[in-house]
């Protein structure tokens, strides 16, 4: 028997550290005669941890009657599968639901239970019967009882599903959980009426706005309350499920998973309820189908790293469901290598490949239903497992002096500051997220990437960051309203006297040493601190020759577009122009903030990590061109002694040139090791 806990970004079973790299295998969807061949092939890949759902709908053969031993069908032999995993030496991640989704009818829930939403007492009564039955079967296999189950999932991607349960949730014509939430948000109906500008006689009369109208402040306030309701609902269900399994005797870490964005679930709040929260992510082939897909993927991993004690991808795409094939496309070996190295770049400590093995409506996995491999994909997965085992990312410490603010409520509603995110990505500057709700910022420069409203407590946190020596940078947008959308500007940022715009852009030379093409820029008469000036330059191109005189009329005109202001030990920079990669780099230089590692080759993403006397660079080439990559490294970070440089993915030595130069194919990546003797 062993105590099982999460420590130092691994699962600790007694004194043994188990890294959380796993693959999903669904026993009940495979012929039991193939279980052993499949698992032997998984072992050949190097995977030591297996995750599996348990399907309530399949194991309940009649109301309240369960088959977990295969008496009615050999595929229902859960105990046999757990015995086989134990005999073969696998650790187990157990995912019994009640909901599992898994591309199964009703998400794995019987018809009579699926008629009710998750908080409904009728659903919870039915679910608890199943949860008790499956726990009794699995308890002997808990690592705390000498078995192999080291992690237990209590529910799957918890979602109120407002489009399916509109009336039951109180979102339509009748009251329900939504009104219950409002009573926790507002002290009384008068407070609600003041915020919503309504005249309800009671909170039960309040009706939801579940569509975003960001240009209408009153509707925006009501939509934000709906977003917060979804987070509250998910937290209520999370608490119920975790508590139920604890009372049933589950004493290994319990985790929850979430969509790749925070629109429905608030990850950091969920991790205060469970022991761990991981994201689920399914990018399209080579991140090529959706705009800014690779950047958004990195950001989801960065936020996971910001809020979790063990940054974990609970479901990491391996193959695809038939309904997604049109969007996702045929997944290439390049895709899997690029995705894995990008995950490492974002700061992940482990992941679970879903699905590692094909089954009825899931294919393009590296292993098929009979335990045979698709050689090209299997080799890529094997290569990633070997790389993971060698670099041990759970032991890394990310090296960056740059952070961006992240507010889950705003990210779930208006998704602010997208041009800023893109500018930092284009500049090739790696960063971490500062979770404004629960985190703290230790980086030297913090870019404000939130909306014009922010809770008073968070504004105070930002002010303290500056007072204690941080550099806080705004690109125009700053918080001048509180959480109730009422005036609040604790940082005392000055509003511009005017805003000018380009046609379509105006070229400017800034007094901080950068040039930019501005779609718009602030126009101040007077500012606190040191003004930042912008001089209008002659246009680089004129689209109509007959208007050349007019195009040049404003050349050399100078405006105050922002300012530097000292505050305590730190500094505030308000720069009223649209962000660009050139400005991001110039601000780092202006503030004397080093970038640990950055590609001088455009379009390459580099992140830097350290472990003792070894430096690791994760390098990703998301472009469509093979590239010889040139990387500039902060010399103060280099290992001591004679340095050996290796491309760990491709097993090649790299010459010790300055700057560092090596080759990365299109839509691919690698990890570079710089190790001192």
N, C-alpha and C positions, 0 to 999 in steps of 0.2 A: 504494500500500500504506500502511496506517495501523495504528498501535497502537490497540487497543481496550481500554478499562478502565472501571471504575465509579468515578466521582469526583463529589463534591458532589451526590449523589442523582440523577445522570443517567448515561447511557452516553456516554462520550467516545470519539469516533472521530477519531483524530488530534487536531486542535484544535477539532473541531466537537462541540458539546453536543447530544445527542439525548434529549429527554425521553421517558420510557417510558410513553407513552399509546398503546395499540394495540388492535386488534380481531382476532378469530379468524376465519379463512376456511379451510375444508377443501376443497381443490382436487379431491380424488379422489371427492368426493361431489356434485360439480356437473358439469354438462355443460360440457366445455371451450369450447364455443362461447359460453358465458355468462361465462367467466372475466373477459374484458375489460369487459363491461357492469357486472358486479358490482364490479370493482375501481374503475371510474370513479365509481360511486355512493359507494363507500367514500371515495374522494378528495374528493367533494363534501361529505361529512360533516365533513371536516377531518382525518381520520386519516392519519398518515404512516408508521405502522409496522403491519405485518401479521404475525400469528402463525399458524403452521400445524403440526398434527401430520403425521407421516409414518407410515403404517400398515404395519408389518412383515408382518402376515398378508395384506394385499392385494397388496403388491409382491413377495412371494416366491411365484412361480407354481408352483414345485416345490422340494423341499428343496435349498437352496444355489443356486437359480437365481432371479434378480431381474430385474424389468422396471421401470426408472425412466424410460424414454423413451417409453412408450406404444405399444410394438410389439404387445402383446397386447390392449390396450384404451387408447383415448386418455386415459381418466381417470388412467392410471398415469404420465402424462408429467410427472413431477416436475421434470425439467430445463426443460421448456417453461414450467411455472408459475413457476419461479425466474427464467427469462429475462424473462417478462412482468412480474413484480414489479420486476425491475431496470430494464426499459425505461420503466416508469411511475413510477420514482423512489421506490418504497417501500423502507424499511428492513425487515428480516426477522428475526423470532424463530423459530428452527428447533427443532422439538420431535419428534425421531425416536424417542424411546423408548429401550429396547425396548418397555416398556409405554406405552400412550397412553390406555387406557380408552375415552374418546370414544364411549361407548355402542355399541361394536363387539364382536363375538364375542371372548371370552377377553381383553378389554381390549386387543386388537390384536396378540395373540401367537398363533402357529400352535398347533394342537392338541397336537403332540408336545412342544413346549416348555412349554406351560401345565400339563402334568402335574407339573411340578417347581416348587418354590418358588424365589424369586430367588437365594438363596445356594447352591443346589444346583449342584455343578460341571457337571452335565448341562445345566441351564438356561443357565449362564454360557457354556459352550462353544457352544451353539446361538446364543445372543444375540450373542456376539462376532463370529460370521460375518456376521450381518446388520449389526451396528454398523460393521464394516469396510466393507461394501459401500455403505451409505448415506453414510458419511463420504467415501468416494472421490468420490461424485457431488456432494456438497455443498461440498467443500473449495474449489473454484474460486470459489465465491460468498461465501466468508468475507470480511468487511470488511478483514481483514489481508492478503488477496490481491487487494484492489481491488474486492471484491464488496459485497453489501448485507446479509449475515447478520452481525448484531452481538451476538446472544445465542443460546445453545444450551442446550436442556434435556436432561439426561442420563437422566432417568427420570421417571415420573409418580406422584405421591402414593404413594410407596413404602410398602407395607403387607405385613406377614408373613401376613396373612389366617389367623389361628389357627383359625377355624371351618372353613376349607377344607383346610388343610395340618396338621391337628392332629398326626398321627403323624409326618410328616416333620420337624416342628419340635421333636419331643421333648416335646410338651405332654400326651401321653396315656400309652400303655402302654410306649413305648420311648424311649430317650434320643436326643438330637440337638442342634441349635443351642441350645436352652434350657439344657441342661446345660453346654454350652460357655460360655455367658454366666455361669452360676453360678460357674464356675471362675475367671472374671475378677473376680467380686464377692466371693467368699470364698476365703481362702488355702487352706483344706482343709475336709474334711467335718465336722471337729469344730466349726469356726467356724460353718458352716451349721447344724449341729444345735443349737448354742447359740441362734442367732437364731430358728430355726423351732421349737425345742423338739421335735425329732424324734430318731430314733436310727438314721439311715441308716449303712450300712457304707461307702458311697462316694457321691460326688456324682451319679454316673450313676443312682442309685436315686431321686433327688429327683423329685417330681412337682409339676406346676404347680397353682396356684389362680388361675383366670382369671375368677372372679366376685368382686365386692366384698362383703366382710363387715366393714364399718367398726366394728361393735360387738364384734368379736372380735379382740383385738390380735394373736393369733398368725396368724390367717388374713389380717389386714390386712398384716402384714409380708410374707407370702408373695405377696399380691396386688401389693404395691408392687414386689416383685422381678419379677413378670410385666410390670408397666408398664415398668419399667426395661429388661427384656429386649426389649420391642417397640422402644423407643428405640435400644437397642444394635443390634438387627437392622437397623433402618432406616439407622443410621449405617454399618454394614458394607457394605450394598448401595450406599449413596451413595458411599462411598470407592471401591468397585470400579468403578462406572460412570464417575465423574469421572476416575479414573486411566486407565481404558480409552480414553476419548475423547481425553484429553491425549496418550496414547501414539500414538493414531491421527492426531494432527496438528491437533486442534481448539485454536486459540490465541485464540479470543474468549472472553469471560466465559461460564462454565457455571453454570446455575442449576438449582434444584430447587423443586418446589411441594409444598404440604402441605394437609391438611384444615384447616377453619376453626378447629379446636381442637387441643390438643397431646396428645390421648389416645393417638395412634399415633406421631406424629413430634415430636421435640424440635427446634423450629425453630432455636434458637440454636446447638445442636450441629451441625446440618446446615449452617448458614452458615459454620462453621469448616472445613467440608469443601469446599463449593462456593463460588463467588464471590457468590452471592445466593440467598436463599430467599424465596418469596412464598406467601401464603395463597390458598386458593380459597374463595369464599363465594357462597352461593346463598340469599338470604333469600326469604321468602314475600312475596306482594304486599303492599306497604305495611307490612311487618313486623308483620302482624296475626294470624298463625296460631299462633305458639308464645308461651308466657309469656316476658316480658322479652326478646323477640327483638331489639329495637332496642338495648337495653343490651348484650346479648351480642355483637352485631355491632360496636358501637363498641369493646368490649374486645378483640376479635380484631384490630382495626386498631391499637389502642393498643399491643398487645404486638408487633405487626409493627414499629411505629415504635420500640419500645424496643430490639429486638434486631437490626435490619437496617440496613446502611449505605445501602440504598435501599428505603425502605418501599414495598412493591409488592404489589398484588393480582394474582396470576398468572392467576386465572380469576375474573372479576367478572360476575355473572349478566347475560346479555342473551338473553332468551327462555328456553325450558325444554324438557326432555326429556319425551316423552309419559308416562313412568311417574311423573313428579313433578307433573303438572298438577293432580291432585286436592288435593295439599298446597299447592303454590305459588300456584295460582289464575291468573287472567288478569292479566298484568302491565300496570299503567297508566303513563301518562306521569308522573303524580305519583310513582309508585314509583321510577322511574329517576332523577328529579331528587333525591328525598329520599335515595336510596341513594348517589348521587354526592357530594352535599354532606356526608352523614354520613361518607363515607370521607375527605373532605378534613378534616373536623372531627377525626377520629381521628389525623391526621398522615400520611396516605399521600402519596407523591410521584408515583405513577403506577399504572396498572392496565391489564389486558387484558380487553376485553369478550368473553365467551364465551357464545353465538356471535354475532358481528356479522351473520352471514348465515345464513338458514335452510338446512337440508339434510334428508336423508331422515327422521330421527326427532327433529328439533329444530325448533321453530317459536316464533312470537311474537317473532322478532328484528326489528330495524328495517328490514332489507333482505331481500328474498326471493331465491329461487334464480335468478331471471332478471335480477336487478339493479334490480328495481322496489322502491319503498319503501312501508312503511306510514306514511303522512304524519304522523300524530300522534306515533308513536314516533320516527321519523326526526328530526322537528323538535326533540324533547326531547334526543336524543343530540347533534344539531348544537349545541344550546344549551349542553350540558355541555362539549363540545369547545372551543367558543368561550370559555366561562368558564375552563376549565383553562388555555388558552393565555394568557388575559389575566392571571390571578392567579399563574401559575407556582408552584405549591405547593412545588416542590422548592427554592425560594429562601426559603421561610418559616422563621421561628423561633418555635416554640410558646411562648406566655407562660402559665405556670402555676406556682404555688408549692406545688402539692399532688401527692403521689404515693401510690400503693398498692403494697404488695409483691405480687410474682407469682413463684410457684415452679412450674415446668413439671411436675415430678413430682407435686406435690399437685393441681395443676389437672387432671392426667391421671387422677387416682385419685378423690379425695374431693370435689373442687370446693368448697373451704372458703369461708367468709365471704360467702355469697351475700346475706344481709341487709345487710351493710356495703356491698357493691357497689350494691345497690338504693337504700340511703339516700343515698349520694353522688350517684347518678343523679337521684334525686328532688329533691335539694337544688340541682340544676343546676350543680354544681361540676365543671369540667373538670379532668382530671388525667392524669398519665403513669404508666407502670408502672416500678417498680424491679425488674428481673430479679435475684432474690436470688442466682442462681448465677453470673452473669457481669457484671451491671451495677453501677452505682454511682448513688447518689441525690444529686442536687444541689438538690432542692426543700426548702423550709423545714419542711414538715410531711409526715410519712410515716405513713400508717395501716397497721397490721399486718392483712393480709388473707389470712393463711395459717393452717395448722393448728397443733395442739399439739405437733407434732414438727418439728424443723428441724436441719439439719446443724450441727455445732459450728462449722465455719468460717463459716457464714452467720450464726450467732448472734454471732460475733465481729465480723462486718461490720456488723451492726445496732448493736452496742455502740459501735463506732468512729464510726458515723454520729452517734450522740448525743454522744459525747465531743467531737466536732469542731464541735458547735453545732446539730445537728438536733433536731427535736421528733418523738418517736416515740410514737404513740398506739395503745393497745390497747382494744378493746371486749370485755373479759373474756378472750377466748382469747389465750394467749401460749405461746411455745415452752418447754416444760419437759422435753422428751425430745429426744434426738439422732437422727441418721439411722438408728440401729439400734433406735430406740424404747427407749433406755436413759435414765435420769435425767440431765438436763443443762439447767441454767437459768442461763446465763451473765449474763443481765440481772438476775438476782436479783429477779424479779417475785414479789410476795407472794401466796400462795394465800389466798382469803377464808376466814373462819371458818365462814361459812354462805352459803346462797343462798335467797332468798325469791322467791315468784312471785305473779302476779296472778290474778284470776278475772273475765274473762280478762286484764285489765290493771289496773295500779295507777298513778294519776297522781302524779308526783313533781315537786318543785321542787328543782333542784340548786343548790349553792352557787356554781357557776361561772357562774350567771346564766341557765340554761335550764330549761324545763319539758319533761317527757316522759311518755309513757304506757309503762310498763315491763311487758313480759311476765314478766320476771325481774329481780332485781337482787342484787348482792353485799352481804354483811353482814360488815364487818370490826369487830374490837375495837380493833385498833391497826394503823397503817400507817407506812411511812417517808415522809419529806417532809411535804407539806401535805395533810391529809385533804380529800376531796370529799364533802360531805354531801348527803343527799337527805331532804327532808321529805315525808311522805305527805299528799296533799291530799284534800279531800272528793271523792267520786266524782262525775263529771259527770252520770251517769245511774244510777239504781237499777232493776234489772230486776224486783225483787219488793218491793212496798211494805211487806209485812208484815215484811220483814227490814231495814228502814231503820235501826233502832238498831244492828244488827250491822255493817251496811255502814260506819258512821261511827265505830266503836269505835277504830280505829287512826289517825284523823285527827291530824295534827301530830306523829306519832312521827317521830323522826329517826334516820337510819342513816348510817354511813360506807360509801359505795359505791365508793370509789376514792381515788386520790391523785395529786398532782403531786410529782415527785421530780427535783431537779436532779442532773445527772450530767455532770461535765466542763463544757463550754461549753453543753450542751444540756439537754433535759428529757424525762422519761418521764411520760406520763399513762396510768394504768390506770383505766379507767372501766367498772365492772362493771354495765352496763345494756345492753339491746339497742339497736343504733344506730338513729337516726332522722334525717330531713333537718334537723330543728331542731337536733339535737345537732351535726351536721356543721358547720353554719353557726356555731353558738356556739363550737365549739372553735377555728375560724379566728379569731373575734373575740377569744377568750380569749388566744390566742397572738400576737395582733397580726399575723396573716398575711393579706395582702391577696388577694382573689380578683380577677384581672385584669378579667374581664367575666362578668356573670351576669344572667340574665333575672329580672326581678321579676314577670313573668307566669308563673304556674305551668305546668309541663309543657313548657317550651321548653328545648332544649339549645343552649348557646352555647360556642364555643371561640374563643380569641384568638391571633392570630399577628402577627408584626411583620417588616417588611422595610424597612430604612432609615427613611425618614420617612413610612411608611405603615403603618396598622394594619388588619388584616382580621378580621372577625368571621364565622365560619360559624354559621349559625342554622338549626336544624331544629325543625319542629313535628310531632312524631310523633302528636299527638292527632287526634281526629275532628272538631275544631272549628277554623274559621278564627279567627285571633287577631291583635289589635293588640298587638304585642310591645313591652315596655318593658325596656330593657337598661341596667344600671348598669356604668360603666366606671371602672377605676382611673385617676384623672386624671393620675397620673405617667407613664402610658403614652401619652398623647395626643401626636400629632405636633406638631412645632413650626410656628409661623406660622399663617396662615389655613387653616382646615381645610375641605376639601370632602368631603361625605358622599354616597355613592352606593350604591344597590342594584344590584350588578353583574349579577345574573342577569336582572333585569327592566328594566335600563337606566333607572332612575329616580333622581332626586335626592331626598335626604332632608333635611328641615329640621334645623338644628343646635340641637335642643332638649336640655335636660338634665333627666332622663335621656333617652337616645335612644329614639325611638318610631317604629315602622313596622309594616307589615302582612305577615303570612305565612299563606298558606292552609293548611288541614288537610292532613296527610300530605305535606308539602312542605318546602322550605327555600330559603335564599338565602345569598349572601355580601355583606357590607357592607364597603365601603372607606372609611376615614377617612384622607385624604391631606393632608399639609401642603404649603404652597407653598415 
